[in-house]
Amino acid sequence: PDEGIIQAGKNVLHKLYIMPFFGAVRGDDIPGYVLVPDGSGALIRFNKPRTYISTFSERVYGNDLGMTRLAPRASTATQTDKMRLSMPVFGIAHGGRQNAFLAVAESGDEYMNILVSPAGSTVDFTWSCANFVYKDQYIQPTNKAGGGFTAIQPHINPVNVSMDYIFLSGEDADYVGMAKAYRTRLQDKGMLKKSVDPSTPIKLKLEALMAEPTKGIIGDKLVTMTRLSDIETWIDELESLGVSDISLVLWGSEKDGVSGHKLDAVKLEPKVGTLKQLKHLKKKLTSNGGELIFRKEIHGGYEDQIDKSRLAHHIDGGVIDKTDRSKPMYDTMYFQNINEMESILNLFAKNKDTIDSVALTGISTNLFSDFRRNREVYRNEAKDRIIELMAKANNEFNTLALYDPNVYTLQYADAVYDVPMQHSQFAFETDTVPFVQIVMSGCVEYYAPHINFGTNNIDDLLKIIDYGAYPSYILTEQYSSELAATNLNYIYSSQYSDWRDRIADTYKYINNILSKVKGKAIEKRIIPEDGIVIVEYEGGTTIVVNYTNNAWKYGTTEIPGKSAQIVR
């Protein structure tokens, strides 16, 4: 506990490292790996020493934007963002299912970093640990040109660190065993609850992009990409193709569209449809086992979307913002304070005749301090407030879906969207594994990122089955070229008519397999040889995923190349 740390004199405690060489391995003397919850999960295997330009050092739950300013993204930037650590855990495995441990932060996770130093980066050992930040550094600007000096935060973070080490052996001494141990820990603490109905087919998530502002010859104009009447046609056509269990998410249905509407907007944009049409659409969906959900961002917005007097503040005295100069319409996003987020959620709850189910972005993903003078909200306090808001939202709305959430909000999610399917692809990360998915499996329905954002090859489809995720698409009635001069210009293939048949075929293929294990947890994941994955669920149901071009036999059952099949 913090009371046991005495700081006297001019020296201050910056970070506390917990057992940094526990489980360390020299070179590749012992086979094994370090597990980090980077994205879906990553393994860093023990290898011979080699030169790396960096080590793995990442903050759990992402950077604290109240302490760290993000560098503006250039207009020509092509880099992708790093994945986030959504769970305060890491693990080390020695040998092939021999001995392992999972380290879990029971408290202090808001100030936790996970470190992995591959052999050769500093010493000839691969080692990993957690450290906790008690006093951090930041840049205090001195002029608008970007000059400044490094300062140390005046307050001491209330860390109160507590770490648990769960030791595993035999069949449980791998990343699957670690995920199962963490899943059990979360369930025992009430932080992960079963919310899956195993008696129904899996749902198909369709995110309908409705409207978005764009530059006009004289002033800005609104591009209507999809109308409610268009969506009714989609539903009818997909039903005729054998698809009826649709989770429909409306994005940008508010007045002035995705990037132009006020964050507290409730009324429909007249160009996309009427309230009567909305109610009819909802009735059509629910009668076929589907649902209607509104995508809502209450966490941050562009200048015309927010009230600048209600923003969160950086420790340097300015507001918290993020600039992306590749955006053609609005390039700076501002982040709201927690009180404003609460006010907007309360407003939505009072308008349940229109909005009775929501999918929230941002608030469940980003965790930052707010340093408004005399109204400071430290990172641990922000987490507690977010948990309170999510608990309230879960009670207020019929369905609460969360985009890529941090683990402390999982217990309130009826569905998880955009679950990461890869890691950050650092040079020393050797394997992508579904650690996060295994933790959630059997408890909450989770959906892959939009399939039409990927390469759209068979391997993407097989990976969705391998990881137990549900399919998701973002769709428009109009050509996506209409978005070229908007902030959504990264959406390059979304027209419903182009995707209709593939959506139906893909959904039926995935549902035919995953509906048989709906509500069941993943218990084993084995790779008997390159390109072959065997996933076993509780109850014994087993799926083989064959990523290779050649047929492969499981007992007497032959699984054709580039396919997945239930074998038991």
C-alpha positions, 0 to 999 in steps of 0.5 A: 500500500502507498502508506508503506512508501516513504519519500523524503528529501529531493529525490522522488519515486518515479516508478516501482518495478515488481520482480523484473527478472522473475521467470527470465530466460537466457537466450533460447535455453528454455522453450517458451514465451511471454504473453502480453495482452496487446490487441487480441494477445501476443506471444514474445518467444524466447530467442537467441540474443539479437539487436532491437531498437526498442523493448516492449513498454506499454501503458495498460488501458493506453496512454493517459491523455491528461499527462501525455500529449499525442503528436499531431498526425501529418496529412500524409500519414500512413501509419496505423495506431498501435493496439491497446492493452485492455487487461492488466495482466501478463504471463510467462510460460516455460516449456511446452505445457510444463510451467507458467504463471499469470501476473494480475494487477488487483489494484494500481492497474490505472498506473501500470505499464507492462515491460518485456525486454527481449534477449539482446535488447539490454541483456542476454535474457528475455525478462518481463515485469510490471511497473507502476508510475507514482510520479510522471513527467510531462512537457510544459509548453512555453510558447505556441511554436512547440517549445517547452521543458520537462516537468514532474507532476506535483502530486503522487499517484494513488497507486496502492499496488497489489499483484497476484501471481497465478501458477499453472502447470501441465495442460494449463501452462500455456496462454489458453490456461492463462486466459481461463485462469483470468476468466475464472478470476473475473467471474469470481469477482463479478467482473464478467457475467454470462449474458449469452443466450445459447438457444438462438443463432448468432447475430449478424452485425450491420452498421449502417452509415447514414449521413456525413458532412462534406465540403461543398462549392459554397460552404459545407453540405450533408451527404446522405449515404443511407435512408431508413427505407433503404435499410428496410429493403436490405432486411427484406433481401437478406431475409430472402437469402436466409439471414434474419438475426440482424443486430443493426447499428445506426451510425450518423442518423442524428441531425448533421450526420456522424461528424457534424451532430451535437454529441447530445443530439437525439432527433433524427436527421430528416434526410435519413427518415422519420420517427415513424419509419424508425419505429417500423424498422425496429418492429421489423427487426425485433420480429425476426430476432434482431435488434436496433442500436444507436452508435453514440460517441459521448467521449469526444467530438469535433469543434461544432459537436461539443461545448468547449466549456465542458472539456477535460484538461491536460496537466499542462493547462490546456484542453485535451485534444487530438489532431489528425491533419489527414482529415479533410473536414475537421482535424481536431477532436476534443475530449469531454470531461466525465460530468459532461459524459454523464449528462449526455447519457442521462439525456439519452435515458430520458429519450428512450422512445427514440433511443432504447439501445446504444453502442458506446465508443470511446468511453469504454476504451480511453482512460485519462485524468482531468486536471481542471483547476480545483476539479481534478479527476485522477485516472483511478477516479476516472475509472471509478466514474466510468464504471458507475456510468456503465452500470447505470447505462446497463440498467437504463437501456435494453442493450448496451454494446461497447466498442473495444472495451477495457476489462473493467467495463466488460461486466456491463456489456451485452455485446462487444464490438470491434474486438481486436483480431491482431497485435501491434506487430512489433518486431519481437512479437512472434505470434498472434493469439486470441487471449482476449477472446478466450477470456470473454468466450461463453460470457459475452458476444463479441464481434470482429471488426468490419469484414469489408475493412479487411483484405476479404480473403478466406483467411479472414473468415477462418480467423473469425471462426478460430477466435469465436467472433461474430461477423460485422459489416459497415454498409451504405446505400450509396457508393463509398466514393461519396465519402472521399471529401469527408472525415470518413474517407477511410471507408472505401468499400461499403455499398450494400449491393456490392456486398449483399450476396457475400454477407449472406454466404459468409454469415451462414457459413460462420453461423453453421459452426459458431451457433453450435458453441454459442454460450460455451467457453473456449477450453483448449486451442492447439496447433498440431502443425503450421496452419492447423488449429484445433479449438475445443469448447466446454462440453467437448465440441471441437472445431478444426480450422485449416488455413492451409491449401491442403486437406488435413485429417482429424481422425477419420474426418478430412477437413478440406484446405481453407475451411473450418469444420466441427469434428466432434 
